[in-house]
């Protein structure tokens, strides 16, 4: 099945949380919080301003993002869980180390 979000909505796959702490303590499933990091799977075309001009989104498919704990609406497509959220729910894009160094 293919899914295309409309307007300024984004389809996100939640990334799994770490199973161990930095100190090596294993976190049981019952104590894990839902991760607030995900991968953008699909994006809509963008939103329109009051003059009707299309404003494209700042994120694209494949970006790793951070979002709020309660952001988005959970859906299930082809047996896999996803989130649909608006671009305004995203706090930031996580860049790879090599990209961040060349931009600086």
N, C-alpha and C positions, 0 to 999 in steps of 0.2 A: 504494500500500500504506500502511496506517496501522500505527503501532507505538505501544504503550502500555507504558512501563516498569512493572515491579512493585515494590511496597514502597518502599524509599528509593533506588531507582536513577533515574538521569537520562540522557537521550539528549542528546548534545552534538555540534554541528558545529564542528570545529576551524576557527578563523579563520586566514587566510593570513598568513605572516610578512612583514615589511617587505622590500622588494627592495633598498632603499638604506639606508646608515647615515646618521646625523645629518649627517655631513660630506660626504655625497653619493657615497660609494663604493658601487658596485653589487656586491651579494653574489651569486656564482654559485650555481646550484641545488645543486651538490655540497657547498657549505660551509654551507648553511642548516640550522639545527636545526628540529626539529618545534616549531611554536608551542605555547605552553602557555596560550593564550587561546582561548576558544570561546564559542559562543552556545547557550544551553539551548533545545532544540527541544521536549522533552516531559519531564514528571516523573511519578513514581509517586505513589500516594496518601499514602505516608509509612510509618513503621515503628511497631510497637507496643511499648509498655514492658512491664515484667513483670506489670502489672495488666491488660493487654489494651487500654489506652487508646491511641488513634491519635495519634501525634505527627506533625504535618504538616511538610513540608519548608520551609526558609527561602528557597529559590530558586523561580522560576516560569519558564515558557516566555518567551523573549525576553530574559532576563537575559544580560549578558556576564560571564563568569567567568574566574578564573585557577585553574589546576590544576597538579599536579606533572607533571614531564616524562614519567614512566612510568605515569601514572594511567590507569585505564580499560582496557577491552577494545575493540579496533577491530573494527567490523562494516561490512558493505556492504548498503545498502538501496536498491533502485531505481537502482543504478549510482552511488550517492553514498556516500562514506566518512563514518562517524560513530564516536563513542566512547560506550560505556555505562560509567558509573561510579557509585559510591555517593556520597551527599552528603558523606560524611566525606573524600573525595578532593579536594574543592573548598577552595581556600585563601581565596577571597574573591570578592565581586561588584564589578564595575567600574561605578561610577555616572557619569552624565553630569554635566558641570560645573554646569549650572543646578540639578540636583537636590541636589548636594553643598552648594552655597552656601545654598539655602533651608533645608537641614537643620541647618546650623551656627548 
